[in-house]
Amino acid sequence: MENKEDKELLEKTIAVERLKAVPFFEDAPCYPAEQLVRLRNLGRQMEIDADNERRKGLLQEFCTLRDSLKRKGNAPKRIYLWPEGEMPVMTQYKDNYGCRYNHNPDFRPYLYEMLLPSDRKPKGAIVVCAGGDHGDCVVSEGYQTCLDFNKMGYHSFLLLNRPNRNPWTEQECGADTARAIRMVRAAAGSYGIRENQVAFAGFSNGGLTGEACIRYYSGAQRTTDHFPDYMEDDLDRYYGAPDAFLCIYGPRYKGAEFDYTDVVYPPVFFAVGREDTALDNLNAALPDLLAHGVEAEVHTFAGVPHGQGGITIMGENQYPNFQLWLQLADAFLQDVFQRRN
């Protein structure tokens, strides 16, 4: 029988090895999807299995697969959001003790372009942000969703920002999001879109990130309003909040306060399963948004729990009704974009 020290050592080892896998999940466009899915499933099995001997076997399999991953020959490159040393910082984060977070203090936020072929006319652009502390959530909520938007005719941009509350603030995660949106707007001409055709799609914690971007960087607000020492550059000439906001099971927490002063809130689309605790958050946030004149479209889906965005990449589709959110979001975006012609 294992003693307490052996179990604690196993937990620490698993945490260290899982942290090493985070860049593979977050660089999902660069690796074979089926291998990332297998790696993700092994990691989650390790979390729920109660037998430590089986967990040791899963850990060995996990590490072997992770260390065997090879980048695709046509793998895209990271596009870092901020020049070295110029990222606005508020959180004093110096030590990832116990692998508490998926990102170490030296993490630099970045994005990936996932563009349509040059012979397809884009409907617009969508910056996509996965939930949680990112990590393996990126495979489904981020990467697969970008592929889904590509199929529907949108340029997609996979965002790996500093995750909200893990450990960074709303101002920091929002600043990363605003920076990504500005980068897309600045290149709108080369992407074949208008500058006012840039949406943001956030899942769960990524939805909180989207609202943080709106809260602190919409209207006439500037990055220097929240980071006085920040040195503006050419990208700061562009508007930093999205033209439309897709909030997928990620409305603000029930009871959370939101200051609408200086905020220009874009049209927002909500998709939430009826078996998702996020529905309680939506029921609280929606009346407040409507009372402040925010244009909102809401869809709820019977029997659906949390975290089903992009789940088809896992070979699962237990809740096919939820997949309708993609077509509904497409119609919502086209309505918003066409009214801004």
C-alpha positions in Angstrom: 0.0 0.0 0.0 1.3 3.4 -1.0 2.1 6.0 1.6 1.1 9.6 1.6 4.5 10.7 0.5 4.4 8.5 -2.6 0.9 9.8 -3.6 2.1 13.4 -3.2 5.2 12.7 -5.3 3.0 11.2 -8.0 0.7 14.3 -8.0 3.7 16.6 -8.3 5.2 14.6 -11.1 1.9 14.6 -13.0 1.6 18.3 -12.6 5.1 18.9 -13.9 4.7 16.6 -16.9 1.3 18.1 -17.8 2.7 21.6 -17.7 5.3 20.5 -20.2 2.5 19.5 -22.6 0.7 22.9 -22.5 2.7 24.4 -25.5 1.8 21.5 -27.6 -2.0 22.0 -27.0 -1.8 25.7 -27.5 0.2 25.3 -30.7 -2.5 23.0 -32.0 -2.2 24.2 -35.6 1.3 22.9 -35.7 0.7 19.2 -34.7 -1.4 16.3 -35.9 -4.8 16.8 -34.4 -5.4 13.1 -33.7 -2.3 12.9 -31.6 -3.2 16.0 -29.6 -6.7 14.5 -29.0 -5.1 11.3 -27.7 -2.7 13.3 -25.5 -5.6 15.4 -24.1 -7.6 12.3 -23.3 -4.7 10.6 -21.5 -4.2 13.7 -19.4 -7.8 13.9 -18.4 -7.8 10.1 -17.6 -5.0 10.8 -15.2 -7.1 13.4 -13.4 -10.1 11.1 -12.8 -8.5 7.7 -12.3 -8.5 6.7 -8.6 -5.9 3.9 -9.0 -2.4 5.2 -8.7 -0.8 2.3 -10.4 -3.0 2.9 -13.5 -2.2 6.6 -13.2 1.6 5.8 -13.4 1.0 3.8 -16.5 -1.1 6.6 -18.0 1.6 9.1 -17.1 4.3 7.0 -18.9 2.1 6.8 -22.0 1.3 10.5 -21.8 5.0 11.5 -21.6 6.0 9.1 -24.4 3.4 10.5 -26.7 4.1 14.1 -25.8 7.9 13.7 -26.4 7.3 12.0 -29.8 5.2 14.8 -31.2 6.6 16.3 -34.4 5.7 19.6 -35.9 3.9 19.5 -39.3 6.1 20.5 -42.2 3.8 23.4 -43.0 3.4 24.4 -39.4 2.5 28.1 -39.0 4.6 30.5 -36.8 3.5 32.2 -33.6 2.7 35.9 -34.0 3.6 37.5 -30.7 1.3 40.3 -29.6 3.8 42.6 -28.0 7.4 43.5 -28.8 9.9 42.1 -26.3 9.8 44.1 -23.0 6.8 46.3 -24.1 3.9 44.2 -22.8 1.7 46.2 -20.3 2.0 44.4 -17.0 0.0 44.8 -13.8 0.3 41.4 -12.0 3.5 40.7 -10.1 3.8 37.0 -11.1 7.2 35.6 -10.4 6.9 31.9 -9.5 4.6 29.2 -10.8 4.9 27.3 -7.5 3.4 23.8 -7.6 2.5 24.2 -11.3 -0.6 26.1 -10.2 -1.0 27.8 -13.6 -0.6 26.6 -17.2 1.8 29.4 -18.0 5.0 30.3 -16.3 5.9 34.0 -15.6 7.9 34.3 -18.9 4.8 33.5 -21.0 4.5 35.8 -24.0 0.9 36.0 -25.5 0.6 35.3 -29.2 -1.9 34.2 -32.0 -2.1 32.1 -35.0 -3.5 33.1 -38.4 -5.9 30.5 -39.7 -6.9 32.1 -43.0 -9.1 31.1 -45.9 -7.6 30.2 -49.3 -6.9 33.3 -51.4 -9.7 32.3 -53.9 -12.4 32.6 -51.2 -13.9 36.0 -50.3 -14.1 36.2 -46.5 -17.2 37.2 -44.6 -15.1 38.7 -41.9 -12.6 37.8 -39.2 -13.0 36.2 -35.8 -10.5 36.1 -32.9 -11.1 32.9 -30.9 -10.2 32.4 -27.3 -10.5 29.1 -25.4 -11.7 28.8 -21.8 -10.2 27.8 -18.6 -6.5 28.3 -18.2 -6.3 27.4 -21.9 -4.0 24.3 -22.2 -5.8 21.3 -23.6 -9.1 23.4 -24.0 -7.4 25.0 -27.0 -7.7 21.8 -29.1 -11.5 21.8 -29.1 -12.7 25.3 -28.1 -9.9 27.1 -30.0 -8.5 25.1 -32.8 -11.6 23.2 -33.9 -13.7 26.3 -33.6 -11.3 28.2 -35.9 -11.6 25.4 -38.4 -15.4 25.6 -38.1 -15.4 29.3 -38.8 -13.1 28.8 -41.7 -15.6 26.3 -43.2 -18.3 29.0 -42.9 -16.2 31.6 -44.7 -14.3 33.5 -42.0 -10.7 34.2 -41.4 -9.9 32.8 -37.9 -7.2 33.9 -35.4 -6.4 31.6 -32.5 -5.6 33.7 -29.5 -3.3 32.6 -26.7 -3.6 35.5 -24.3 -2.7 35.8 -20.6 -5.7 33.9 -19.2 -8.1 35.8 -17.0 -7.5 35.2 -13.2 -4.8 32.6 -14.0 -3.2 34.7 -12.6 -3.6 37.8 -14.7 -6.1 40.6 -14.3 -9.1 41.6 -16.5 -7.1 44.6 -17.7 -4.2 42.4 -18.8 -6.2 39.7 -20.5 -8.3 42.4 -22.1 -5.2 44.2 -23.3 -4.0 41.1 -25.0 -7.3 40.7 -26.7 -7.5 44.3 -27.8 -3.9 44.0 -29.2 -4.9 41.0 -31.2 -8.0 42.8 -32.6 -5.9 45.8 -33.5 -3.4 43.6 -35.3 -6.3 42.1 -37.4 -7.8 45.6 -38.1 -4.4 46.9 -39.1 -4.1 44.2 -41.8 -7.8 44.3 -42.8 -7.0 45.3 -46.4 -4.6 42.4 -46.9 -7.2 40.1 -45.4 -9.8 41.3 -47.8 -12.2 42.5 -45.1 -13.3 45.9 -43.7 -11.9 47.2 -40.5 -15.4 46.9 -38.9 -15.8 43.2 -39.6 -13.7 41.9 -36.7 -15.5 39.7 -34.1 -14.4 38.0 -30.9 -15.5 34.5 -29.8 -14.7 33.5 -26.2 -15.6 30.2 -24.4 -16.2 30.1 -20.7 -13.3 32.0 -19.2 -12.6 33.2 -22.7 -16.0 34.8 -22.6 -15.0 36.7 -19.5 -11.9 37.8 -21.4 -14.1 39.1 -24.2 -16.1 41.3 -21.8 -12.9 42.5 -20.2 -11.7 43.7 -23.5 -15.0 45.6 -24.0 -15.0 46.9 -20.5 -11.5 48.4 -20.6 -10.7 49.0 -24.3 -14.0 50.0 -26.0 -15.2 53.5 -26.9 -12.5 56.1 -26.5 -10.5 54.1 -23.8 -6.8 53.6 -24.4 -4.3 51.2 -23.0 -2.6 54.0 -21.2 -5.8 54.6 -19.2 -5.1 51.4 -17.4 -1.3 51.1 -17.8 0.1 54.7 -17.5 3.7 53.6 -18.3 2.7 51.9 -21.5 4.4 53.3 -24.6 1.9 53.4 -27.5 2.9 52.4 -31.0 1.3 52.4 -34.5 -1.2 49.6 -33.6 -2.8 51.7 -30.9 -4.3 53.9 -33.6 -6.8 51.1 -34.3 -9.9 50.4 -32.3 -9.3 47.6 -29.8 -12.8 46.2 -29.0 -14.7 43.8 -31.3 -17.5 44.7 -33.6 -19.4 41.7 -32.4 -19.0 39.5 -29.4 -19.8 35.7 -29.4 -20.0 34.7 -25.7 -20.2 30.9 -25.6 -21.1 29.7 -22.1 -19.0 32.5 -20.7 -21.2 35.4 -19.4 -20.0 37.3 -16.3 -20.6 35.7 -12.9 -23.8 36.2 -11.2 -23.4 39.1 -8.8 -20.4 40.6 -10.6 -20.5 44.3 -11.0 -19.9 45.9 -14.4 -19.2 49.6 -14.8 -20.6 50.8 -18.2 -18.9 54.2 -17.9 -17.0 54.9 -21.1 -18.0 51.5 -22.5 -19.4 51.0 -26.0 -20.8 47.5 -25.8 -21.1 45.7 -29.2 -23.9 43.4 -30.2 -23.5 40.2 -28.2 -24.5 36.6 -29.0 -24.9 34.0 -26.2 -25.0 30.2 -26.5 -25.4 28.2 -23.3 -26.6 24.7 -22.5 -29.5 24.4 -20.2 -27.6 21.9 -18.0 -24.7 24.4 -17.7 -24.3 26.4 -14.5 -23.3 29.3 -16.7 -27.0 29.6 -17.5 -27.5 31.1 -14.0 -24.9 33.7 -14.9 -26.6 34.5 -18.2 -30.0 34.9 -16.5 -28.4 37.5 -14.2 -26.3 39.3 -16.8 -28.9 39.6 -19.6 -31.4 42.0 -17.9 -28.5 44.2 -17.0 -27.2 44.3 -20.5 -30.6 45.0 -22.0 -31.2 47.8 -19.4 -28.1 49.4 -20.7 -29.2 49.2 -24.3 -26.9 46.4 -25.4 -28.2 44.4 -28.4 -28.2 40.7 -27.4 -29.2 37.5 -29.1 -29.6 34.4 -26.8 -29.8 30.7 -27.6 -30.1 27.9 -25.0 -29.8 24.2 -25.7 -31.7 21.5 -24.0 -29.8 18.9 -22.1 -26.3 20.4 -22.8 -23.7 20.7 -20.1 -20.6 23.0 -20.0 -17.7 22.8 -22.3 -19.1 21.4 -25.6 -17.6 23.9 -28.0 -15.6 22.2 -30.7 -16.0 18.8 -29.1 -16.4 17.2 -32.5 -12.6 17.1 -32.8 -12.7 14.5 -30.0 -14.8 12.2 -32.2 -17.7 13.1 -29.9 -21.1 14.7 -30.7 -23.3 13.7 -27.8 -25.2 17.0 -28.1 -25.7 17.6 -31.8 -28.3 20.3 -31.0 -25.5 22.5 -29.5 -23.6 22.4 -32.8 -26.4 24.6 -34.2 -24.8 27.6 -32.4 -22.3 27.9 -35.2 -24.9 28.5 -37.9 -26.8 30.8 -35.6 -23.7 32.8 -34.9 -22.9 33.0 -38.6 -26.4 34.6 -39.2 -25.9 36.9 -36.3 -22.5 38.1 -37.5 -23.7 38.7 -41.1 -26.6 40.8 -39.8 -24.2 42.9 -37.7 -21.6 43.3 -40.4 -24.1 44.1 -43.2 -25.7 46.8 -41.1 -22.3 48.4 -40.8 -21.7 48.7 -44.6 
